[in-house]
Amino acid sequence: MNLSFADTLYFKKENILEIILGLHRSYKSLQKEIQICCEFNNLTFNELIVILEIKKGFKRKIDIANKVFLKKQNLNLILKDLQMKNVLKLDDKKILITQNGEELIQRTTDKINEKIIKIFKKTDPKNMSGFINIIESL
């Protein structure tokens, strides 16, 4: 974590406690938002994570399994379910996101992004630099 002198000015005990509470509330709020988005789009959390990893560029099963810490058997079940939901298409060991899958990811990430922006707007600006540094380190 790269800290400048200005960043450390706000690392007083009361500010640290406020940042920790803010992160805790934010995490719970984001977790709830992600759960709502998944339920709305008929996805499990693991399915969402797998789709996001594929969207980021991971196309081989072994890479995805290692990245999201899933057993290969579980990943195969998730990929099969996503294929049945017309979110993914499996071609000769290549995993492709369908148009339906692209729209689903766009809707989901847009909704989560709105929530993150709301959380940052509610954060006290004097604690923002410390808040950002802690988030970057996670």
NUSETOR-193504 format. One record per residue (C-alpha): residue in one letter; chain; y, x, z. Coordinates in steps of 0.05 Angstrom, whole numbers, padded with zeros to 5 digits. Example, Ala and Ser with C-alpha at 12.3 -4.5 7.8 and 13.67 -1.06 7.14 Angstrom:
residues 2
> aa/ch/yy/xx/zz
> A/A/-00090/00246/00156 $
> S/A/-00021/00273/00143 $
end
This chain:
residues 138
> aa/ch/yy/xx/zz
> M/A/00000/00000/00000 $
> N/A/00066/00030/-00022 $
> L/A/00121/00017/00029 $
> S/A/00194/00034/00023 $
> F/A/00241/00040/00082 $
> A/A/00269/-00030/00068 $
> D/A/00199/-00059/00071 $
> T/A/00185/-00030/00139 $
> L/A/00249/-00060/00169 $
> Y/A/00215/-00127/00176 $
> F/A/00151/-00102/00206 $
> K/A/00172/-00120/00277 $
> K/A/00120/-00154/00320 $
> E/A/00149/-00225/00312 $
> N/A/00154/-00216/00236 $
> I/A/00082/-00190/00231 $
> L/A/00058/-00251/00270 $
> E/A/00097/-00297/00224 $
> I/A/00068/-00262/00163 $
> I/A/-00003/-00268/00190 $
> L/A/00007/-00342/00206 $
> G/A/00037/-00352/00137 $
> L/A/-00022/-00318/00104 $
> H/A/-00070/-00360/00146 $
> R/A/-00035/-00425/00129 $
> S/A/-00028/-00405/00056 $
> Y/A/-00101/-00385/00051 $
> K/A/-00124/-00451/00081 $
> S/A/-00076/-00489/00036 $
> L/A/-00098/-00452/-00026 $
> Q/A/-00171/-00460/-00007 $
> K/A/-00161/-00535/00000 $
> E/A/-00124/-00537/-00067 $
> I/A/-00180/-00498/-00102 $
> Q/A/-00232/-00545/-00072 $
> I/A/-00193/-00606/-00095 $
> C/A/-00186/-00577/-00165 $
> C/A/-00260/-00561/-00168 $
> E/A/-00280/-00631/-00146 $
> F/A/-00231/-00663/-00195 $
> N/A/-00260/-00622/-00252 $
> N/A/-00333/-00631/-00230 $
> L/A/-00342/-00557/-00215 $
> T/A/-00370/-00518/-00156 $
> F/A/-00330/-00460/-00128 $
> N/A/-00381/-00410/-00156 $
> E/A/-00376/-00442/-00225 $
> L/A/-00300/-00434/-00223 $
> I/A/-00306/-00361/-00202 $
> V/A/-00356/-00346/-00258 $
> I/A/-00311/-00379/-00310 $
> L/A/-00251/-00340/-00286 $
> E/A/-00290/-00274/-00291 $
> I/A/-00312/-00292/-00361 $
> K/A/-00240/-00309/-00378 $
> K/A/-00219/-00241/-00352 $
> G/A/-00266/-00208/-00403 $
> F/A/-00334/-00200/-00369 $
> K/A/-00385/-00222/-00422 $
> R/A/-00451/-00193/-00397 $
> K/A/-00491/-00228/-00343 $
> I/A/-00502/-00164/-00302 $
> D/A/-00427/-00149/-00301 $
> I/A/-00410/-00220/-00278 $
> A/A/-00466/-00220/-00225 $
> N/A/-00441/-00154/-00197 $
> K/A/-00368/-00176/-00198 $
> V/A/-00378/-00242/-00161 $
> F/A/-00436/-00218/-00117 $
> L/A/-00487/-00268/-00142 $
> K/A/-00561/-00259/-00152 $
> K/A/-00581/-00260/-00225 $
> Q/A/-00623/-00323/-00214 $
> N/A/-00564/-00360/-00184 $
> L/A/-00519/-00337/-00241 $
> N/A/-00569/-00362/-00292 $
> L/A/-00569/-00430/-00258 $
> I/A/-00493/-00432/-00257 $
> L/A/-00489/-00412/-00330 $
> K/A/-00540/-00465/-00348 $
> D/A/-00500/-00518/-00311 $
> L/A/-00436/-00496/-00344 $
> Q/A/-00469/-00499/-00412 $
> M/A/-00493/-00570/-00398 $
> K/A/-00422/-00589/-00378 $
> N/A/-00397/-00561/-00445 $
> V/A/-00355/-00508/-00411 $
> L/A/-00393/-00446/-00436 $
> K/A/-00434/-00429/-00497 $
> L/A/-00488/-00375/-00494 $
> D/A/-00500/-00337/-00560 $
> D/A/-00547/-00276/-00564 $
> K/A/-00529/-00250/-00494 $
> K/A/-00455/-00265/-00506 $
> I/A/-00421/-00316/-00462 $
> L/A/-00364/-00354/-00494 $
> I/A/-00317/-00406/-00464 $
> T/A/-00314/-00470/-00504 $
> Q/A/-00249/-00507/-00520 $
> N/A/-00266/-00556/-00464 $
> G/A/-00275/-00497/-00417 $
> E/A/-00208/-00467/-00437 $
> E/A/-00173/-00532/-00423 $
> L/A/-00209/-00539/-00356 $
> I/A/-00189/-00469/-00334 $
> Q/A/-00117/-00480/-00357 $
> R/A/-00110/-00544/-00317 $
> T/A/-00142/-00514/-00255 $
> T/A/-00103/-00449/-00255 $
> D/A/-00037/-00486/-00269 $
> K/A/-00049/-00531/-00209 $
> I/A/-00066/-00472/-00163 $
> N/A/-00006/-00433/-00190 $
> E/A/00040/-00491/-00172 $
> K/A/00013/-00489/-00101 $
> I/A/00025/-00413/-00096 $
> I/A/00097/-00421/-00120 $
> K/A/00109/-00475/-00068 $
> I/A/00082/-00430/-00013 $
> F/A/00127/-00372/-00034 $
> K/A/00188/-00418/-00038 $
> K/A/00176/-00438/00035 $
> T/A/00170/-00366/00058 $
> D/A/00230/-00336/00093 $
> P/A/00262/-00284/00045 $
> K/A/00269/-00232/00101 $
> N/A/00193/-00233/00109 $
> M/A/00178/-00235/00034 $
> S/A/00172/-00160/00022 $
> G/A/00121/-00152/00078 $
> F/A/00085/-00215/00055 $
> I/A/00080/-00189/-00016 $
> N/A/00056/-00120/00007 $
> I/A/00001/-00152/00049 $
> I/A/-00021/-00197/-00008 $
> E/A/-00022/-00138/-00056 $
> S/A/-00068/-00100/-00008 $
> L/A/-00119/-00157/-00004 $
end
